[in-house]
Amino acid sequence: LLMKLRFIFNLKMKSVILLTGANGYIGSYLLNNLIGDYKIVAVSRSKPKLSCEWIQFKTLNDINLIETFRIYKPKYVLHCAAIAHKKLPFLKKNVDNLRVINVEYTKKLIEASLIYKPAKFIFISTAGVFSNKFNNIINERSEIEPLNIYSQLKLQSEKNIQDYFQNSSISWTIIRPPMIYGNKAPGNMNLLIKLIDFGIFIPLQRKSIKRNFLSINNLISAIRKIIDNKNRNNQIYIISDDEK
């Protein structure tokens, strides 16, 4: 109780960010980068290593997000929590659990936001919502055709954000990043880096194949710009590094 009173007393000094998935790859980098400039309320299954206000996530029914919003009144919501980087057999066997975390959890955050009205709601989606069957260059106007369960559920959450906030004063931003890399990045990128570090030969076809990637630091820089932008966003962004 004393910690919460001290936290609430300090709210006047710094804006509050509700950060979901604070122990995930993106969330942990964001927490480390933003904690000096904002008061962070972290929502995650395990306690973050950095000192911040922590709300433990066990199950969707166990966490009272409306009460969390009432106490801390976040100005910004950064929704990074998701089940990701799982192989296809796992995804197929756990569709219900995926839907709970990747769709229903987002709905709960939206409902709480509609009551307490943070200034901005920022959602980390995926570039996987686009069709890549023709290997065309992707931009914000590219054809939407998610090819796996993870991307389909992310797209559903995108639609919920746009529909629920349509007549609200809350500014929403959806970010669709490609594969994100950085120190100890999850997924295939980290595996490729290890292979290169060990000098293992990687056979590739003799033709030009290019992919876009996104540095975790560039993603954080973009999110900071979105937070600092005083205008309403209500935009979907694809963000990548300059070099392919």
Phi and psi in degrees as a GROMACS rama.xvg file:
@    title "Ramachandran Plot"
@    xaxis  label "Phi"
@    yaxis  label "Psi"
@TYPE xy
-62.3162  -40.3401  LEU-2
-63.1473  -41.7531  MET-3
-66.2319  -39.3719  LYS-4
-64.3197  -41.6841  LEU-5
-64.2247  -40.2448  ARG-6
-62.506  -47.4464  PHE-7
-64.7965  -36.6092  ILE-8
-61.2749  -33.16  PHE-9
-86.7983  -1.78232  ASN-10
-60.8918  -31.0048  LEU-11
-65.3941  -23.1519  LYS-12
-83.0884  -39.4169  MET-13
-134.24  147.335  LYS-14
-70.0034  150.422  SER-15
-99.3358  133.668  VAL-16
-114.857  125.689  ILE-17
-90.7425  115.74  LEU-18
-114.354  113.504  LEU-19
-92.4434  152.1  THR-20
67.3192  36.6245  GLY-21
-67.0659  -15.841  ALA-22
-102.696  1.81949  ASN-23
-76.2875  179.107  GLY-24
-63.3421  -52.5977  TYR-25
-67.802  -46.4193  ILE-26
-59.8528  -41.0952  GLY-27
-67.1431  -37.2569  SER-28
-66.1006  -42.1355  TYR-29
-62.9549  -43.8705  LEU-30
-58.7974  -47.1693  LEU-31
-62.5196  -35.4091  ASN-32
-81.1718  -34.1416  ASN-33
-96.9803  -15.8992  LEU-34
-63.4008  -25.591  ILE-35
-76.7027  -24.4903  GLY-36
-106.115  -14.8005  ASP-37
-136.627  158.842  TYR-38
-85.4189  119.992  LYS-39
-102.793  128.584  ILE-40
-107.635  107.679  VAL-41
-93.477  132.821  ALA-42
-115.383  116.792  VAL-43
-161.362  165.542  SER-44
-70.9353  -37.6181  ARG-45
-119.488  157.966  SER-46
-71.8822  130.587  LYS-47
-62.8355  154.552  PRO-48
-71.6281  -33.0653  LYS-49
-79.2513  151.689  LEU-50
-77.3364  113.752  SER-51
-157.343  170.399  CYS-52
-69.7465  133.077  GLU-53
-126.741  129.291  TRP-54
-112.393  117.501  ILE-55
-77.9201  131.809  GLN-56
-99.718  118.989  PHE-57
-109.221  -63.1709  LYS-58
-136.505  167.088  THR-59
-63.588  -34.6958  LEU-60
-77.6778  -21.8596  ASN-61
-80.4261  -26.931  ASP-62
-96.2111  130.041  ILE-63
-102.513  90.3593  ASN-64
-69.027  -34.717  LEU-65
-62.0974  -41.1348  ILE-66
-65.5963  -38.5276  GLU-67
-61.347  -44.4332  THR-68
-63.3257  -39.6742  PHE-69
-63.8437  -40.5746  ARG-70
-73.5627  -46.1209  ILE-71
-100.909  -17.9795  TYR-72
45.1654  62.5821  LYS-73
-63.3217  140.951  PRO-74
-84.0372  -28.8487  LYS-75
-131.806  141.607  TYR-76
-115.7  121.766  VAL-77
-111.684  106.151  LEU-78
-100.564  98.8006  HIS-79
-108.333  -13.9288  CYS-80
-65.5134  134.481  ALA-81
-171.322  157.833  ALA-82
-92.505  115.933  ILE-83
-141.686  174.491  ALA-84
57.3342  40.7899  HIS-85
-112.752  148.496  LYS-86
-72.9893  158.193  LYS-87
-55.4291  -44.5378  LEU-88
-57.1133  -40.6084  PRO-89
-63.1529  -45.2836  PHE-90
-60.2493  -41.9722  LEU-91
-67.5077  -35.6107  LYS-92
-79.1667  -16.7307  LYS-93
-123.421  36.2584  ASN-94
-59.5999  -42.8023  VAL-95
-63.0509  -44.4424  ASP-96
-66.1515  -38.8006  ASN-97
-59.7411  -43.4281  LEU-98
-64.4369  -39.0918  ARG-99
-60.6764  -49.6589  VAL-100
-77.0912  -43.7913  ILE-101
-87.3833  -13.4778  ASN-102
-125.505  -55.9873  VAL-103
-66.3159  -37.009  GLU-104
-61.4079  -41.4646  TYR-105
-61.9493  -40.3656  THR-106
-60.2088  -42.8165  LYS-107
-60.4552  -41.7981  LYS-108
-64.4813  -39.8392  LEU-109
-62.9463  -45.8178  ILE-110
-61.2976  -43.4266  GLU-111
-66.181  -37.1251  ALA-112
-65.7091  -38.4806  SER-113
-63.7713  -26.7822  LEU-114
-81.9928  -45.9837  ILE-115
-104.456  -4.02405  TYR-116
49.984  69.501  LYS-117
-65.4713  160.566  PRO-118
-69.1326  -39.2625  ALA-119
-138.184  143.427  LYS-120
-123.682  113.301  PHE-121
-112.981  125.194  ILE-122
-119.794  128.115  PHE-123
-90.1526  110.338  ILE-124
-103.253  -139.722  SER-125
-153.834  147.107  THR-126
-69.8296  -7.73413  ALA-127
-67.5865  -8.94499  GLY-128
-71.7681  -15.6086  VAL-129
-86.3599  153.271  PHE-130
-74.527  135.062  SER-131
-123.161  21.0465  ASN-132
-69.7706  -20.4842  LYS-133
-107.358  2.65966  PHE-134
54.5812  35.9297  ASN-135
-79.7821  163.191  ASN-136
-67.3937  133.105  ILE-137
-98.6325  134.433  ILE-138
-139.159  -175.668  ASN-139
-62.2185  -17.1559  GLU-140
-102.789  8.70374  ARG-141
-68.5268  161.134  SER-142
-65.5293  135.755  GLU-143
-92.2338  120.972  ILE-144
-161.601  79.2815  GLU-145
-62.245  135.744  PRO-146
-104.137  0.0845839  LEU-147
-143.232  169.788  ASN-148
-62.9079  -42.762  ILE-149
-56.9931  -48.9032  TYR-150
-67.1229  -36.102  SER-151
-62.4154  -42.0827  GLN-152
-71.4989  -35.8473  LEU-153
-61.6541  -41.6855  LYS-154
-63.9537  -38.385  LEU-155
-61.7124  -41.8039  GLN-156
-65.5796  -37.867  SER-157
-56.4974  -47.3505  GLU-158
-64.6874  -38.9076  LYS-159
-62.9334  -41.996  ASN-160
-59.9475  -47.8351  ILE-161
-66.2669  -39.8084  GLN-162
-70.0607  -47.6873  ASP-163
-70.1981  -33.9727  TYR-164
-92.5727  5.9409  PHE-165
-55.5564  -43.1688  GLN-166
-110.015  25.0704  ASN-167
-105.502  159.56  SER-168
-79.9528  -6.73224  SER-169
-73.7162  130.043  ILE-170
-87.7766  125.565  SER-171
-111.759  149.048  TRP-172
-137.755  131.129  THR-173
-114.168  127.637  ILE-174
-111.039  127.236  ILE-175
-111.954  86.7851  ARG-176
-84.0589  151.352  PRO-177
-76.8013  -162.546  PRO-178
-59.8819  131.114  MET-179
-100.862  134.574  ILE-180
-124.014  160.797  TYR-181
164.283  -172.887  GLY-182
-60.8713  123.02  ASN-183
59.5037  36.8434  LYS-184
-65.9645  141.495  ALA-185
-76.6178  170.037  PRO-186
85.6875  -164.518  GLY-187
-68.9924  -27.7338  ASN-188
-60.1589  -44.5176  MET-189
-64.1055  -36.3592  ASN-190
-64.025  -43.3108  LEU-191
-62.3426  -41.4569  LEU-192
-62.4884  -41.6609  ILE-193
-63.9939  -41.0668  LYS-194
-61.5686  -43.0105  LEU-195
-66.301  -41.8284  ILE-196
-60.9377  -35.246  ASP-197
-85.6102  0.508314  PHE-198
71.9244  25.0228  GLY-199
-82.29  130.227  ILE-200
-68.544  131.211  PHE-201
-112.351  107.643  ILE-202
-71.2815  127.372  PRO-203
-128.105  152.23  LEU-204
-66.8913  150.912  GLN-205
-86.7725  65.8388  ARG-206
-153.656  162.321  LYS-207
-76.6999  111.648  SER-208
-123.15  122.238  ILE-209
-124.469  143.501  LYS-210
-132.322  149.657  ARG-211
-96.3698  142.708  ASN-212
-130.785  171.625  PHE-213
-137.164  122.888  LEU-214
-68.1793  139.42  SER-215
-58.8391  -32.2634  ILE-216
-69.8009  -37.0043  ASN-217
-68.8374  -35.1917  ASN-218
-62.9113  -45.057  LEU-219
-62.2636  -41.5451  ILE-220
-59.7812  -42.0301  SER-221
-65.3957  -42.3065  ALA-222
-63.9459  -38.7902  ILE-223
-61.2034  -40.9841  ARG-224
-64.1074  -38.3097  LYS-225
-65.4017  -42.3194  ILE-226
-63.3029  -43.8437  ILE-227
-73.1771  -20.4867  ASP-228
-67.7564  118.667  ASN-229
-77.9201  -15.8876  LYS-230
-82.7032  161.788  ASN-231
-69.4298  133.878  ARG-232
-87.1454  -70.45  ASN-233
46.1127  52.5601  ASN-234
-133.818  155.468  GLN-235
-111.776  127.718  ILE-236
-120.33  140.528  TYR-237
-104.758  126.969  ILE-238
-123.692  133.024  ILE-239
-148.777  167.391  SER-240
-67.7696  164.291  ASP-241
-67.4108  -37.7847  ASP-242
-94.1939  139.896  GLU-243
